[in-house]
């Protein structure tokens, strides 16, 4: 088992029309050699603005190029807590470290 610490605490304040927050390229992890993943997301505060709920999703790609990212799991509603998602090879929507690289 390996552990990766992705980044420090972040505060996002955004316009209500924002639909996604993308991590910086420098925090991309090459997960091609892994089959399963457990992700912890701690949420201490959030405001719904005019939304009914807020969702989080995790994606993976074979490269750092934005256009190749594919979802690992369906988006989920998160809570004020430590939100744990287990992403197993058998149930992931797409394999870790694999993206949709188009044929040349």
Buried (B, 14 or more C-beta within 10 A) or exposed (E): EEEEEEEEEEEEEEEEEEEEEEEEEEEBEEBEEBEBBEBEBEEEEEEEEEEEEBEBEBBBBBEBEEEBBBEBBEEBEBEEEEBEBEBEEEEBBBBBBBBEEEEE
